[in-house]
């Protein structure tokens, strides 16, 4: 049985196979790639889903030559993905600050399920954003914390959300549900066996 918190490695394995075939066969157009990959590695619809995923992630792009499609690995993908991570992390960070500022007045007027949903989504986004800044710190300079102010602000935002929840009349229902939901994202100590 697959653990829901673990990524589905079949998806990534299939994307890797498609990317590797594109890199190993740069002169092969769409139909030629299909012949290389299908049915040896995957079905045609699986190939198309994997290819679409690689296109959506910006890992490859389409180059048209005449009436043929060629798939090309994106040049400077590492730099471009870092820029995209930085843009998305910063935009999300500023958006979260605005949402949490409005939370003081909006939160008490929601029903219990909405409160749980809002708080859970905010915590998830805050943790993802903090991870984004941690990755950027690691990429840019592993010996310094370049995003110290952002990390501290996220810590304060998490505290602020907890404070709002603790003051809420539905605290006894909301808090355990949120903690339970986020257990999957927290470290679990498992001593070496």
KOLBA-514908 format. One line per field, with one value per residue: residue in one letter; x, y, z of N, C-alpha, C, CB in turn. Coordinates in Angstrom, 1 decimal, decimal comma. Glycine has a CB too. Layout:
<nodes>
r c(a;...)
npx c(X;...)
npy c(Y;...)
npz c(Z;...)
capx c(X;...)
capy c(Y;...)
capz c(Z;...)
cpx c(X;...)
cpy c(Y;...)
cpz c(Z;...)
cbpx c(X;...)
cbpy c(Y;...)
cbpz c(Z;...)
</nodes>
This chain:
<nodes>
r c(x;x;x;x;x;x;x;x;x;x;x;x;x;x;x;x;x;x;x;x;x;x;x;x;x;x;x;x;x;x;x;x;x;x;x;x;x;x;x;x;x;x;x;x;x;x;x;x;x;x;x;x;x;x;x;x;x;x;x;x;x;x;x;x;x;x;x;x;x;x;x;x;x;x;x;x;x;x;x;x;x;x;x;x;x;x;x;x;x;x;x;x;x;x;x;x;x;x;x;x;x;x;x;x;x;x;x;x;x;x;x;x;x;x;x;x;x;x;x;x;x;x;x;x;x;x;x;x;x;x;x;x;x;x;x;x;x;x;x;x;x;x;x;x;x;x;x;x;x;x;x;x;x;x;x;x;x;x;x;x;x;x;x;x;x;x;x;x;x;x;x;x;x;x;x;x;x;x;x;x;x;x;x;x;x;x;x;x;x;x;x;x;x)
npx c(0,8;0,6;2,0;0,3;1,6;4,1;5,8;4,6;6,6;6,5;5,4;7,5;9,6;8,6;8,6;11,3;12,2;11,0;12,3;15,0;14,9;14,4;16,7;18,6;17,9;18,0;17,3;14,9;11,5;8,1;6,5;8,5;9,7;7,5;7,5;9,9;9,4;6,9;5,5;7,4;8,3;6,1;2,5;0,8;-0,9;0,1;2,7;2,0;0,9;3,1;4,9;3,4;3,4;6,2;6,4;4,6;6,0;8,1;10,4;11,0;10,5;8,6;9,6;8,9;9,4;8,8;6,1;6,5;6,9;9,3;10,9;12,6;15,1;14,9;17,1;19,5;17,9;18,2;18,9;16,6;14,6;15,3;14,9;12,1;11,2;12,1;10,5;7,9;7,9;8,4;6,1;4,0;4,7;4,2;1,5;0,5;1,0;-0,8;-3,3;-3,3;-3,3;-5,9;-7,2;-7,8;-10,2;-12,0;-12,0;-13,4;-16,1;-16,6;-17,8;-17,2;-16,0;-15,0;-13,2;-11,3;-10,5;-9,4;-7,3;-5,7;-5,0;-3,5;-1,4;-0,2;0,7;2,4;4,4;5,4;6,3;8,3;10,0;10,6;12,2;14,3;15,4;16,2;18,1;20,0;20,8;21,8;23,7;25,1;26,2;25,2;22,3;20,3;17,7;16,8;15,1;12,6;12,2;11,9;9,6;7,7;7,7;6,6;4,1;3,0;2,7;0,9;-1,4;-1,9;-2,5;-4,9;-6,5;-6,5;-7,9;-10,4;-13,9;-14,4;-12,1;-11,4;-12,3;-11,0;-8,2;-7,1;-7,7;-6,3;-3,7;-3,5;-3,9;-1,5;0,5;1,6;3,5;5,4;8,5;9,4;10,7;12,6;14,3;17,4;17,2)
npy c(-1,2;2,3;5,0;7,9;10,3;10,1;10,9;10,0;7,9;6,6;8,5;10,4;8,8;8,1;10,6;11,1;9,1;9,9;12,5;11,7;10,2;12,2;13,8;11,9;11,5;13,8;14,6;13,4;13,6;14,2;11,9;10,0;9,8;8,7;6,2;5,2;5,2;4,1;0,8;0,1;1,4;2,7;3,4;5,1;7,2;7,7;8,5;10,9;12,3;12,5;13,9;16,3;17,1;17,6;19,8;21,7;22,1;23,5;22,2;21,1;22,3;23,0;22,9;23,8;22,5;22,9;20,8;19,3;18,4;19,0;18,1;19,9;20,1;22,6;25,3;26,3;25,5;25,1;27,7;29,1;27,8;28,3;31,1;31,1;29,8;31,7;33,9;32,9;32,1;34,6;36,1;34,5;34,7;37,5;37,6;35,9;37,4;39,5;38,1;37,0;39,3;40,1;38,2;38,5;39,9;38,5;35,7;34,9;34,9;32,8;29,4;26,4;24,4;25,9;27,5;25,6;24,7;27,1;27,7;25,4;25,5;27,9;27,4;25,3;26,7;28,6;26,9;25,8;28,0;28,9;26,7;27,2;29,6;28,5;26,6;28,4;29,9;27,9;27,3;29,8;30,7;28,6;29,0;31,2;32,8;34,2;35,0;35,7;37,6;37,1;34,4;34,8;36,4;34,7;32,8;34,5;35,0;32,4;32,1;34,2;33,2;30,9;32,2;33,5;31,3;30,2;32,0;31,7;30,7;28,1;26,7;24,2;22,3;23,0;23,2;20,5;19,2;20,6;20,2;17,4;17,1;18,3;16,6;14,9;16,4;16,9;16,2;12,8;10,9;8,1;5,6;4,1;0,8)
npz c(0,0;-0,8;0,8;1,5;2,0;0,8;-2,2;-5,5;-7,0;-9,4;-11,2;-11,3;-12,2;-14,7;-16,0;-15,9;-17,7;-20,1;-20,4;-20,5;-22,9;-24,7;-24,4;-25,2;-27,8;-29,7;-32,3;-32,8;-33,6;-32,4;-33,1;-33,6;-31,0;-29,6;-30,7;-29,7;-27,0;-26,4;-26,7;-24,9;-22,5;-21,4;-21,7;-24,4;-23,6;-21,0;-21,7;-22,9;-20,8;-19,1;-20,7;-20,9;-18,3;-17,9;-19,7;-18,5;-16,2;-17,2;-17,8;-20,3;-23,7;-26,6;-29,9;-33,1;-36,3;-39,4;-40,1;-37,9;-34,4;-32,0;-29,0;-26,6;-24,1;-21,6;-21,7;-19,2;-17,1;-14,3;-13,2;-14,1;-12,7;-10,1;-10,1;-10,5;-8,2;-6,3;-7,0;-6,7;-4,0;-2,7;-3,6;-2,5;0,2;0,8;0,1;2,1;4,4;4,1;4,1;6,7;8,2;7,8;9,0;11,8;12,0;10,3;10,9;13,3;12,5;10,9;10,1;12,0;10,3;8,2;9,6;10,4;7,9;6,8;8,6;8,5;5,7;5,8;7,6;6,2;3,9;5,0;6,1;3,7;2,4;4,1;3,8;1,1;1,3;2,9;1,1;-0,9;0,6;1,0;-1,6;-2,5;-0,5;1,5;4,0;5,2;6,5;4,4;4,2;6,7;8,0;6,8;7,6;10,3;10,3;9,3;11,4;13,3;12,1;12,2;14,9;15,4;14,0;15,6;18,0;17,3;16,9;19,5;20,9;19,9;20,1;19,3;19,8;21,1;19,3;16,9;17,2;17,8;15,4;13,4;14,3;14,1;11,3;10,3;11,3;9,5;8,2;10,0;11,7;12,5;14,9;14,6;16,0;15,0;13,8)
capx c(0,0;1,4;1,8;-0,1;2,5;5,2;5,5;4,4;7,8;6,2;5,3;8,8;10,3;8,2;9,1;12,8;12,4;10,7;13,3;16,2;14,8;14,5;18,1;19,4;17,4;17,6;16,8;13,6;10,3;7,1;6,1;9,7;9,8;6,4;7,9;10,9;9,0;5,6;5,0;8,5;8,4;4,8;1,4;0,8;-1,5;1,0;3,7;1,5;0,7;4,5;5,4;2,6;3,9;7,5;6,1;4,0;7,0;9,2;11,7;11,2;9,6;8,3;10,2;8,3;10,2;7,8;4,9;6,9;7,2;10,5;10,9;14,0;15,3;15,1;18,5;19,6;16,7;18,5;18,7;15,2;13,7;15,6;14,2;10,7;11,1;12,2;9,3;6,7;8,1;8,2;4,7;3,2;5,0;3,5;0,1;0,1;1,0;-2,1;-4,4;-3,3;-3,7;-7,4;-7,8;-8,3;-11,6;-12,8;-12,0;-14,5;-17,4;-16,7;-18,3;-16,1;-15,3;-14,3;-12,1;-10,3;-9,9;-8,6;-6,1;-4,9;-4,4;-2,5;-0,2;0,5;1,3;3,5;5,5;5,9;7,0;9,5;10,8;11,1;13,3;15,4;16,0;16,9;19,3;20,9;21,3;22,6;24,9;24,8;26,8;24,5;20,8;20,0;16,3;16,6;13,9;11,5;12,0;11,4;8,3;6,9;7,5;5,6;2,8;2,5;2,3;-0,3;-2,5;-2,2;-3,1;-6,3;-7,2;-6,6;-9,0;-11,7;-14,8;-14,3;-10,7;-11,3;-12,5;-10,1;-6,8;-6,7;-7,9;-5,2;-2,4;-3,6;-3,6;-0,1;1,4;2,3;4,5;6,4;9,5;9,1;11,9;12,6;15,6;17,9;16,9)
capy c(0,0;3,5;6,0;9,1;11,4;10,0;11,2;8,8;7,8;6,2;9,7;11,0;7,8;8,2;11,9;10,9;8,3;10,8;13,5;11,0;9,8;13,5;14,1;10,9;11,5;15,2;14,8;12,7;14,4;13,6;10,5;9,1;9,6;7,8;4,8;4,7;5,0;3,3;0,4;-0,5;2,0;3,2;3,5;6,4;8,3;7,9;9,3;12,3;13,0;12,8;15,0;17,5;17,5;18,3;21,1;22,5;22,5;24,2;21,4;21,0;23,1;22,5;23,6;23,4;22,6;22,5;20,3;18,4;18,9;18,5;18,5;20,3;20,5;24,0;25,7;27,0;25,2;25,3;29,1;29,5;27,2;29,1;32,4;30,9;29,5;32,9;34,7;32,3;32,2;36,0;36,4;33,8;35,3;38,8;37,3;35,3;38,5;40,2;37,2;36,8;40,6;40,2;37,0;38,9;40,3;37,6;34,4;34,6;34,9;31,6;28,3;25,6;23,7;27,0;27,9;24,5;24,8;28,3;27,6;24,4;26,0;29,0;26,7;24,6;27,7;29,2;26,0;25,6;29,3;28,8;25,8;27,9;30,4;27,6;26,1;29,6;30,1;26,8;27,5;31,0;30,7;27,6;29,4;32,3;32,9;35,4;35,3;35,7;38,4;36,3;33,3;35,3;36,9;33,5;32,4;35,4;34,8;31,2;32,5;35,0;32,3;30,1;33,1;33,7;30,1;30,0;33,0;31,4;29,9;26,7;26,2;22,8;21,5;23,4;22,9;19,1;18,8;21,2;19,5;16,1;17,3;18,6;15,6;14,2;17,3;17,1;15,1;11,7;10,2;6,6;5,2;3,1;-0,5)
capz c(0,0;-0,9;1,9;0,9;2,2;0,0;-3,6;-6,3;-7,7;-10,8;-12,0;-11,5;-13,0;-16,1;-16,5;-16,1;-18,9;-21,3;-20,5;-21,0;-24,3;-25,4;-24,4;-26,0;-29,2;-29,9;-33,6;-32,9;-33,5;-31,5;-33,4;-33,4;-29,6;-29,2;-31,1;-28,8;-25,6;-26,3;-25,4;-24,1;-21,1;-20,9;-22,7;-25,1;-22,8;-19,9;-22,3;-23,1;-19,4;-18,6;-21,5;-20,5;-17,0;-18,2;-20,4;-17,5;-15,2;-17,8;-18,0;-21,7;-24,5;-28,0;-31,1;-34,3;-37,5;-40,4;-39,4;-36,8;-33,1;-31,3;-27,6;-26,3;-22,7;-21,4;-21,4;-17,9;-16,3;-12,8;-12,9;-14,3;-11,7;-8,9;-10,2;-10,4;-6,8;-5,6;-7,3;-6,1;-2,6;-2,3;-3,8;-1,5;1,5;0,9;0,1;3,4;5,4;3,9;4,5;8,1;8,8;7,7;9,8;13,1;11,9;9,5;11,4;14,3;11,9;10,0;10,9;12,5;9,2;7,5;10,4;10,3;6,5;6,6;9,5;7,9;4,5;6,1;8,2;5,1;3,0;5,8;6,1;2,4;2,1;4,9;3,1;-0,1;1,8;3,3;-0,1;-1,5;1,4;0,7;-3,0;-2,7;0,3;2,6;5,3;5,8;6,4;3,7;4,4;8,2;8,3;6,3;8,5;11,6;10,1;9,2;12,8;14,0;11,5;12,7;16,3;15,3;13,7;16,8;19,0;16,9;17,2;20,9;21,4;19,3;20,9;18,8;19,9;21,4;18,0;15,8;17,4;17,6;14,0;12,7;14,7;13,5;9,8;10,1;11,8;8,4;7,8;11,1;11,9;13,3;15,3;14,5;16,2;14,1;14,3)
cpx c(0,9;1,0;1,4;0,8;3,8;4,9;5,4;5,6;7,6;6,1;6,6;9,7;9,9;8,6;10,6;13,0;12,1;11,8;14,6;16,1;14,9;15,9;18,9;19,1;17,0;17,0;15,4;12,5;9,3;6,8;7,3;9,9;8,7;6,9;9,0;10,4;7,8;5,8;6,1;8,5;7,0;3,8;1,5;0,2;-0,6;2,2;3,2;1,3;2,1;5,1;4,7;3,1;5,3;7,3;5,6;5,1;8,2;10,5;12,0;10,3;9,5;9,0;9,6;9,2;9,3;6,6;5,2;7,2;8,4;10,5;12,4;14,1;15,5;16,5;18,4;18,4;17,0;18,3;17,3;14,3;14,0;14,9;12,7;10,4;11,1;11,0;8,1;6,8;7,8;6,7;3,8;3,4;4,2;2,0;-0,4;0,1;-0,4;-3,3;-4,4;-3,6;-5,3;-8,0;-8,4;-9,8;-12,5;-13,0;-13,1;-15,9;-17,6;-17,3;-17,0;-15,3;-14,5;-13,0;-10,9;-9,7;-9,0;-7,3;-5,2;-4,2;-3,3;-1,2;0,6;1,3;2,5;4,7;6,2;6,8;8,3;10,5;11,4;12,3;14,5;16,1;16,8;18,2;20,4;21,6;22,3;23,9;24,6;25,3;26,2;23,0;20,5;18,6;15,9;15,3;12,6;11,2;11,4;10,0;7,3;6,7;6,5;4,2;2,2;2,0;1,0;-1,6;-2,9;-2,9;-4,6;-7,1;-7,5;-7,7;-10,4;-12,6;-14,8;-12,9;-10,6;-11,6;-11,4;-8,7;-6,4;-6,8;-6,7;-3,9;-2,4;-3,3;-2,1;0,9;2,2;3,5;5,6;7,3;9,0;10,4;11,7;14,0;16,1;17,6;18,0)
cpy c(1,2;4,4;7,3;10,3;11,3;10,3;9,9;8,7;7,3;7,4;10,3;10,1;8,0;9,5;11,8;10,2;9,2;11,8;12,8;10,6;11,1;13,9;13,2;10,9;12,9;15,5;14,1;13,6;13,6;12,2;9,5;8,8;8,6;6,4;4,3;4,4;4,1;2,0;-0,1;0,1;2,4;3,2;4,9;7,5;8,6;8,8;10,7;13,0;13,3;13,9;16,3;18,0;18,2;19,6;22,1;23,0;23,3;23,5;21,2;22,0;22,6;23,5;23,0;23,6;22,0;22,0;19,3;19,1;18,2;19,0;18,8;20,6;22,0;24,4;26,5;26,8;25,4;26,8;29,6;29,0;27,9;30,4;32,2;30,6;30,8;33,8;34,2;32,4;33,6;36,4;35,8;34,4;36,6;38,6;36,7;36,4;39,2;39,4;37,1;38,1;40,7;39,1;37,5;39,2;39,3;36,2;34,1;34,4;33,7;30,5;27,4;24,9;24,7;27,4;26,9;24,6;26,0;28,2;26,5;24,8;27,1;28,3;26,0;25,6;28,3;28,2;25,8;26,9;29,3;27,8;26,4;28,8;29,6;27,1;27,3;29,9;29,1;26,9;28,6;31,1;29,8;28,0;30,6;32,2;34,2;35,9;35,3;36,5;37,7;35,1;33,7;35,8;35,7;32,9;33,2;35,2;33,5;31,4;33,2;34,1;31,5;31,0;33,4;32,5;29,9;30,9;32,6;30,5;28,4;26,1;24,7;21,8;21,8;22,9;21,5;18,7;19,4;20,4;18,1;16,1;17,5;17,7;15,0;15,1;17,5;16,0;14,1;11,0;8,7;6,2;4,1;1,7;-1,5)
cpz c(0,0;0,2;1,2;1,0;1,4;-1,5;-4,4;-7,3;-9,1;-11,7;-12,3;-12,4;-14,5;-16,7;-16,8;-17,4;-20,1;-21,5;-21,0;-22,4;-25,2;-25,5;-25,3;-27,5;-29,6;-31,3;-33,9;-32,7;-32,6;-31,8;-33,3;-31,9;-29,1;-29,6;-30,2;-27,4;-25,4;-27,2;-24,5;-22,6;-20,5;-22,0;-23,3;-24,2;-21,6;-20,5;-22,4;-21,8;-18,9;-19,4;-21,1;-19,2;-17,1;-18,8;-19,4;-16,5;-15,8;-18,0;-19,4;-22,4;-25,9;-29,0;-32,3;-35,5;-38,6;-39,7;-38,3;-35,5;-32,5;-29,9;-27,2;-24,8;-22,6;-21,0;-20,0;-17,0;-14,8;-12,4;-13,0;-13,2;-10,3;-8,9;-10,0;-8,9;-6,0;-5,8;-6,6;-4,6;-2,0;-2,5;-2,8;-0,1;1,7;0,9;1,5;4,5;5,3;4,4;6,0;8,8;8,8;8,6;11,1;13,0;11,2;10,2;12,4;13,7;11,0;10,8;11,2;11,3;8,4;8,3;10,3;8,9;6,3;7,4;8,9;6,6;4,8;6,7;7,1;4,2;3,7;5,8;4,8;2,0;2,9;4,3;1,8;0,3;2,2;2,1;-0,8;-0,7;1,1;-0,6;-3,1;-1,8;1,6;4,0;5,9;5,6;5,7;3,9;5,9;8,6;7,9;7,2;9,8;11,4;10,0;10,6;13,5;13,4;12,0;14,1;16,3;15,0;14,9;17,9;18,6;17,2;18,7;21,5;20,9;20,2;20,5;19,0;20,2;20,3;17,0;16,0;17,2;16,1;13,2;13,0;14,0;12,0;9,5;10,6;10,7;7,9;8,8;11,2;12,8;13,7;15,3;14,8;15,3;14,7;14,0)
cbpx c(-1,0;1,1;3,0;-1,5;2,9;5,8;6,6;3,0;8,8;4,9;4,4;9,5;10,1;6,6;8,8;13,4;11,4;9,4;13,6;16,4;13,4;13,6;18,6;19,2;16,3;18,8;17,8;13,6;9,7;5,8;5,6;10,9;9,7;5,1;8,4;12,0;8,5;4,4;4,0;9,8;9,2;4,9;0,0;0,1;-2,9;1,6;4,1;0,1;0,0;5,4;5,1;1,1;4,0;8,3;5,1;2,9;7,6;9,4;11,5;10,9;10,1;6,8;11,8;6,9;11,5;8,4;3,9;8,1;6,0;11,8;10,3;14,4;16,5;14,1;19,1;19,7;16,4;19,9;19,6;14,7;14,0;17,1;14,4;10,2;12,2;13,5;9,1;6,6;9,5;9,1;4,2;3,6;6,5;3,9;-0,2;1,2;2,2;-2,3;-4,2;-1,9;-3,1;-7,9;-6,7;-7,6;-11,8;-12,1;-10,7;-14,5;-17,6;-15,4;-19,4;-16,6;-16,3;-15,2;-12,5;-11,0;-11,1;-9,3;-6,5;-5,8;-5,4;-3,1;-0,6;-0,5;0,4;3,0;5,0;4,8;6,1;9,2;10,0;10,0;12,8;14,8;15,0;16,0;18,9;20,2;20,2;21,7;25,3;25,2;28,3;25,0;20,1;20,2;15,4;17,8;14,0;11,7;13,4;12,3;8,2;7,6;8,9;6,1;2,9;3,6;3,4;-0,2;-2,2;-0,9;-2,4;-6,3;-6,4;-5,3;-8,7;-11,4;-16,3;-14,8;-10,1;-12,3;-13,9;-10,2;-6,4;-7,5;-9,2;-5,1;-2,3;-5,0;-4,5;0,2;0,6;1,3;4,0;5,6;10,8;8,1;12,3;12,0;15,7;19,5;15,6)
cbpy c(0,0;4,1;6,2;9,5;11,5;8,5;12,1;8,9;6,9;5,4;10,7;11,3;6,4;8,1;13,0;10,2;7,1;11,5;14,1;9,7;9,2;14,6;14,1;9,5;10,5;16,1;14,3;11,5;14,8;14,4;10,4;9,8;10,9;8,2;4,8;5,9;6,4;4,0;-0,7;-0,1;3,2;4,6;3,2;6,3;7,8;6,6;8,7;12,2;12,0;11,5;14,7;17,2;16,3;17,3;20,9;21,8;21,2;25,5;20,0;19,6;24,6;22,4;23,5;24,1;21,8;21,3;19,7;17,6;18,7;18,9;17,4;21,6;19,7;24,5;26,5;28,5;23,7;24,8;30,0;29,1;25,7;29,3;33,0;29,7;28,5;33,7;34,8;30,8;31,8;36,9;36,0;32,3;35,6;39,7;36,3;34,3;39,4;40,6;35,8;36,4;41,7;40,0;36,0;40,1;41,6;37,3;34,1;35,7;36,1;31,2;27,4;24,5;23,0;28,2;28,1;23,1;24,8;29,6;27,3;23,1;26,7;29,9;25,7;23,8;28,8;29,5;24,6;25,5;30,5;28,4;24,5;28,7;31,4;26,5;25,6;30,8;30,1;25,4;27,6;32,2;32,2;26,3;29,7;33,6;32,7;35,2;34,3;36,3;39,8;35,9;32,5;36,5;37,8;32,4;32,4;36,9;34,7;30,1;33,3;36,1;31,4;29,6;34,5;34,1;28,9;30,3;34,4;30,6;30,4;26,6;27,0;22,5;21,8;24,9;23,3;18,2;19,4;22,7;19,4;15,5;18,4;20,0;14,5;14,0;18,6;17,3;15,7;10,7;10,7;6,1;4,7;3,2;-1,0)
cbpz c(1,2;-2,3;2,8;1,4;3,7;0,1;-4,2;-7,1;-7,0;-10,8;-11,3;-10,2;-12,5;-16,2;-15,4;-15,0;-18,9;-21,0;-19,1;-20,1;-24,5;-24,7;-22,9;-25,4;-29,4;-29,7;-34,6;-32,0;-34,9;-31,6;-34,9;-34,0;-28,8;-30,0;-32,6;-28,7;-25,1;-26,8;-25,5;-24,8;-21,2;-20,2;-22,0;-26,4;-22,2;-19,3;-23,7;-23,9;-18,5;-18,7;-23,0;-20,5;-16,0;-19,0;-21,5;-16,8;-14,6;-17,1;-17,3;-22,3;-24,5;-28,2;-31,1;-34,6;-37,4;-41,3;-40,4;-37,3;-32,1;-32,1;-26,6;-27,1;-22,1;-20,3;-22,5;-18,2;-16,5;-12,5;-13,9;-15,6;-11,5;-8,8;-11,6;-11,2;-6,3;-6,0;-8,8;-6,5;-2,1;-3,1;-5,2;-1,5;1,6;-0,3;-1,0;3,8;5,1;2,4;3,9;8,6;8,0;6,3;10,1;13,6;11,1;8,2;12,1;15,4;11,1;9,4;10,1;13,4;8,3;7,2;11,9;10,5;5,5;7,2;10,9;7,6;3,6;7,2;9,3;4,2;2,6;7,2;6,6;1,3;2,5;6,4;2,7;-0,7;2,9;4,2;-1,1;-1,6;2,9;0,8;-4,0;-2,3;0,8;2,2;5,1;5,0;7,8;2,2;3,6;8,9;7,7;4,8;8,7;12,1;8,8;8,3;13,5;13,8;10,0;12,7;17,0;14,2;12,5;17,4;19,0;15,4;16,6;21,6;21,0;17,9;20,7;17,4;21,1;22,6;17,5;15,6;18,9;18,4;13,4;13,0;16,2;13,7;9,3;10,6;12,6;7,2;7,4;12,4;12,4;12,6;16,8;13,1;17,7;13,9;13,6)
</nodes>
